[in-house]
Amino acid sequence: MVQTPILCHAYLLHSRPYRERSRLVDFWTLEHGRVSAVMRQTPPPLFQPCLIAWRGKQSLKSLVQCELAGLPLVLEGHALFAGFYLNELLVRLMADEESHTELFVLYSQALAQLNDPASLELTLRRFESGLLSALGYRICFHCDAEEQILIDRAFYRFVPEQGFVRVTAHDANAWQGQLLLNIATEDYTQAATRQAAKLIFRSALAHLLGNKPLKSRELWLKTR
């Protein structure tokens, strides 16, 4: 007896042509993390909540059902490129079929907040932080690599997979402790704190992404 596939909450991350009438799709799901499949119907819009089901246990599955499950989210301008960025990070970094419920919720929340210019940077930093934590690379902004509490007037250099190493103020890649403590409490009122957070998370993610650049970032730079 053939079992009825169970519907899972999902968002489409990426799709591309596959053979004559199909597409290869990557979905981000609540129950199973990233799922890759062959889809023979028209894919849903990006950033659209869906319910999907598939068959097959191999790495490339066959999607058998896809239903829209809510109002579509329309992203424009900076918000649209930010959405592309989140999707690309999930496609590039998340292993196939590893459930990360908290990261799915964080992704949903981020999409809902991207259209607010005032909180766009905070939204991106929260997602990057949650993604790194899900991958086992959580950044601690309270302590240095030797588990010593950060000193507000001291200077630290970020080393991927290690954390913050105390250095002299003359180090070109040094960050003042106060900025790192601001990031820890999500106090982004200072431009210097926002810049530090962006570069630190970018460095941590670049270490995992390797030499292949992010297409979403290249696309954003071309439109500026």
Number of C-alpha atoms within 10 A of each C-alpha: 3 4 6 9 13 11 16 18 20 29 27 22 25 20 19 12 12 13 7 7 10 16 19 20 22 23 24 28 27 19 16 18 20 25 25 23 21 20 24 16 13 10 16 16 16 19 23 20 21 23 18 22 18 21 16 10 8 9 10 15 18 18 21 16 18 20 14 16 14 10 10 14 14 14 18 12 10 14 18 17 17 24 22 21 18 19 22 18 17 20 18 12 15 19 13 16 15 14 19 20 15 13 21 23 12 18 25 16 13 21 21 15 17 23 20 12 12 10 12 16 18 21 22 22 20 14 18 21 19 20 25 18 13 16 13 10 18 16 22 17 18 18 18 21 17 11 11 11 13 22 17 13 12 15 23 24 21 21 14 17 14 13 21 27 16 22 15 13 15 8 12 8 11 19 24 22 24 16 22 26 20 20 20 15 10 15 14 19 9 10 9 13 20 19 13 19 23 16 12 19 19 13 15 21 19 15 13 15 14 8 8 8 10 15 12 18 14 10 13 16 9 7 7 5
